[in-house]
Amino acid sequence: MKKLVIVESPSKSKTIKQYLGDDYDVQSSKGHIRDLSISNVGGLGLDIENRFKPRYDIIKEKEKTVRDLRKAAKSADEIYLATDPDREGEAISWHLKEVLDLKGKPTFRVIFNEVTKQAVQSAFEHPREIDTHLVSSQETRRILDRIIGFKLSKLLQNKIRSKSAGRVQSAALKLIVEREKEIEAFTSEEYWKVKALFDAFEAELSNIGKKRAKLHNEEETDALLKTIDKTFTVASIKKRSRNRAPKPPFTTSSLQQESSNKLNFNGQKTMMIAQKLYEGIDLGDETVGLITYMRTDSTRLSGAFIAPAKQVIHERYGAEYVGGSRIKAVAKNAQDAHEAIRPTDAHIDPESIKNQLTRDEYRLYKIIYYRAVASLMKPAQLASTTMKLSTGEATFKARAQALTFDGYLKAYGAYESIDATTLPDFKEGQTIEAAALEKSQHFTQPPARYTEAKLIKTMEELGIGRPSTYSQTVVTLKKRKYVTIKDKKFTPTDQGRLTIEKLDQFFDRIISVDYTAKMESVLDDIAKNEAEQTDIVSEFYHTFIPLVEKANQHMEKEAPKTTGETCPKCGRPMVYRESRYGTFEACSGFPECKHIKNDETQQTDLEKTDITCPSCGKGHIVERIAKRGKNKGNRFYACDTFPRCKHIMQGRPIGEACPQCGKPLVEDDEGSVRCDDVKGCGYLRDQGK
């Protein structure tokens, strides 16, 4: 009996092929095969009058893939849909079943949280039906994002030249803009500290009498210092023991945060490497998925991992290091669809396979491995000492801590450490002499700007977005030039601030953090069959569209910025305009005057890349401006050896290679990332991932 298995990723198809017998033909859909249509009125892909029924079109670049899959399905006796174990994967399986016309043939949904032989074979022994509630939840998300994205983006492009808006991206941008306003409104206050310096330690002023010491200026500080004697009495010594518990294994959010802080990876890079580790690494004798599915908000660990992991801890570190099972309550808003990100096999430690991994794969696998193992170890134990020293009315405090048992730090110490300090062995009532008294000026600081890690953490805490959207949201904010990054911190651009200003004015409810979080909760309700898709879409549509109509009427249109030059053809001012390829200079009299500045200076100022031309292999890809034709003035990317090589890229190169064929990946007009070889390869990165 011939069986067809369809997965999303070509690399995953190669991995699981080796686990199944010759009866199985494993093929890839290369992500989504269709999307909401844009050909109907309004470009929403919805039949508004027919209960908002969605209309789908096959993605143009996937037409050949669909033909190949239909052919394979026709000759198969059974069909297994083995796309990713989340709502997005469930929806892709549903679309495949609809498009491939599998009626009458046994069709099964297969899910596995890790790409290992045991997990894959077990999944095929226990198939299930497609979960239509999960599909409905994903479909609702896509519909809402299409309505908001199309309507708001078009409005903002027309009124203020902002490139896009979205339910999650605009809420995230609002956080960044509001933080910047807090920083600008912040008034710094002066304060002073006083320290007593001794031979082997130092103590800081804490109290004057029974009140906490507050010194607002140097005059107050100097007046106090005149009353303080350098002879101190040890007023009290308090010692206590405390535990530092290990952190739970990674979720998508915490992985992106920790890899940003400890490995200096951005969210997009983290997820790309994690995808590879999940889909399979060639270890010589076989290809193995090294980690479980990397899009999750759960910190659960399965018993299948806990038992062998504890055995590894016992053998490697000793019985005294083995801890509990780390079972915690599920966080609010967590889907908890599958367990935490962890190694698929606790016995495959990072050092044993270092030579089979790239440097970045090794570094990410190592932190995932030891985080999961450490979560099952005993807490670290610390001994802390607090000593109070008095002189007159002033009380000073000195603190020290020491690690008495390293516990989980035995495994995770490379990423988390204890600053050990000591104090001399004094006794209460003992008198000691300070070598000096030191004063220092300080100022209160405004709240810190968001780093990528902190923004993702805040989005998770507030319920904005889901694991699959965090890194993509950050990428979009950068790409739209709504933010700039300095010292790893986000600062909103003028365009980003203007975008939020206008959205706040006309759509304050829609882009609010509370509304965005509530919508995520509603999507969860649909997935649990506790809410109905049509009702949610209808309620949103009839609330949102009147706001769009009002904004179209009343939002003031921003005039384009002038360049300081006049048009050589008609004498009107030249202005900066935006196209899908960037900024260019054109006459303000358009469409009456269509003059576009297109001189050699503009051409030489364009972006140059280090990407080798995939066609000739000799030249490099550079940015150019079209000089003639209907695309005159538009920017594009092409080989710098023109006219010898006439290769033109199918979008803007992003500096990454296609995981399927190795040719450059590009970003097209709609923001999708795809292979430059559109016809030959056709790879399209999963939407929302």
C-alpha positions, 0 to 999 in steps of 0.5 A: 500500500502506497502512502503519501506523507506531506510536511511543510519543510523540505529539510524535515521531509528528508529527516523523517523519510529515513524513519519510515519504510519504502511504502511512504513517499514523503513530500513538502508543501514548502509552507502555505500553499494558498492565502486569502484572495486579493482579487475581490472587492476591497482585496479582503478575500471575504464574502461580506454578505455571505457570513464573511466566508473566506475565499482562497487562492493558491499562492502563485509560486506554489502552483507547481508544488500543488500540481506535484502534490496532486499527482502524488496524492492521486497515486497514493492509497493513504494520505498523512498530513504531518505539518507542524504541531500548532494552529498554523500547521493545522491550517496548512493541513486543512488547506492541503486536504481542501486543495488536493481533493482527497475526498474518498481517500483515507486521510490522517493528521499526524503530529509529533513534537520532535523529529526523532525515530521514536516520536515519528513512528509513534505519531503514525501509529496514532493518527487523528482527524484535522482539528477544525477548531484550531483551523478556525482559530488560525483562519480568524487570526488571518482574516482579522490581520487581513482586514486590519492590514489592508485597510489601515496600511492603505489609509496610512500610505495615502495619508502619512506615507507609513508603509503598514500597520497591523494588530500586533505590530502597531501595539508593539510600536505603541509600547516603544513610542510610549516608553520614549515619551516617558523618557522625554517627560522624565525629570532627573533628581539628584541624590548622594551616597556615602560609603565607609571604606575599611581595609577589607570591605565597604559599607553604605549609609542606610539610615539616619536615626530610624529613618532611611537616609535621603541626601538630596544635594552636596550641602546636605551630604557635607553637613552629615559627614561632619557629624559622622565619626570614623569609629564604628560599632558592629551593631548586628550580624545576621546570617541566613541561608537561601535557595536559588531555584533553577529557571524553567526550560525555554519557551519561544519567548524566553529562548529569544530573550536568553539568546539575545542576552547571552549569545547576541542573537536577534530573534529572527536568527534564533528561530532560524537556527532553532528550526534547523535543530528541530528539523534535523542535523546529520550526525553521520549515521543518521539525521536527528532532530535535536530539539523539540518544536520551538514555537511554544509557550509551555514550560512542561517537560514530558516524562519521556525526557525527565527520567533519562535526564535525571539519569544523566544528572545522576551519572554526570554530577552525582545523586545530590544534584538530582532535583524535582520534576519541575511541574509548574502551573500553566501561565495565563494566556498560554496555549500549552499545546505542547511541551517546552523547548528541550533536547530530544535526547538527554544523552546527546550532550552538546560536546559530543556532537560539536563537530557536526554543528556549525558554531551558532548551532552548537551555541544555541543547542548548548544553551537549550540543552543545559537550560532543560537539564538544569531545570531538573536539578537541585537549587543552588544554596547561598549563605548571606550575611548582613552586617550593620555598623553604627556611628552616632545616629548613622547606620551603615550596612555591609553585605556578603554572600557565598555559594555553599552548594552549586546545585543547578549552576553545575550545569548552567553556570556558563550562563548564570553565576553568583558574585561571591563576596566575604566579610571579616569575622567580626562580633557584635559590639566590636569597634572598628575604624574606617579608613575613609568616608566617601561621598558620591553624586548620583541622578535618578535615571529614566526608564530604559528603552526596550531591547529586543529581548525586553520587548519580547518579554513585555509582549509575552507578559501583556499577551500581545501576539503569540510565539510564532509572531514575536521575532517577525513583529520586531523584523517588521518594525525595523523593515518599515523604518518605524524604529532605529536601534542604537546600543541594542535599544529601540528608538522610534523614528519620526515616522514611527511616532507619527504612525502611532499618533494618527492611530491613537487619534482614530483607532485608539481602541483597536491598537491598544494593548488591552484590546490586542491581548483580548483578541488573543484570548478570543482566538483561544476561545475559538480553538476551544470551541467556546466562541464562533468565528463568524460572530467574532469577525462580524463584530470586529468588521462592523466596529472597525470599518466605520473607524476607517471611513471616519479616518479617511474623511478627517485624517489630515494628509501629510505633504511630502518633504521638499528637497530644496530644488526645483523641477527642471521641467516645470519649476515646481518644488522637488519632493521626496517620495517613497516607492517599494524600492525606497526613497526617490526625488520627484516633481511635486506636480505629479501626475501633471509633471512626471519628472524624476531625478535620476542622475549618476549621483543617485546611482552611486549612492545606492546600496551595494551588497556582498552577495555574489550574483547567483546567475554568473557567479562573478558579479555582486548584487547592487541596488539600481534605479530604473531609468526608463519604462513604466518602472522609471524611478523604481529601485531594484537589485541586479548584478553589477556586471551589467550588461554582461550579466542581466540578472535581476533579483525578484526582491530585496536580498536579505543576506540569507541563503535559501535552505532548500537550494542555497540561492539568495533569499529575497523579500518581495513587495508584500514582505514575504521572504522567498527564494530568488529562484522563484520558478525553479525552487519556489521556496516560500518561508512560512507566513507568520513564522 
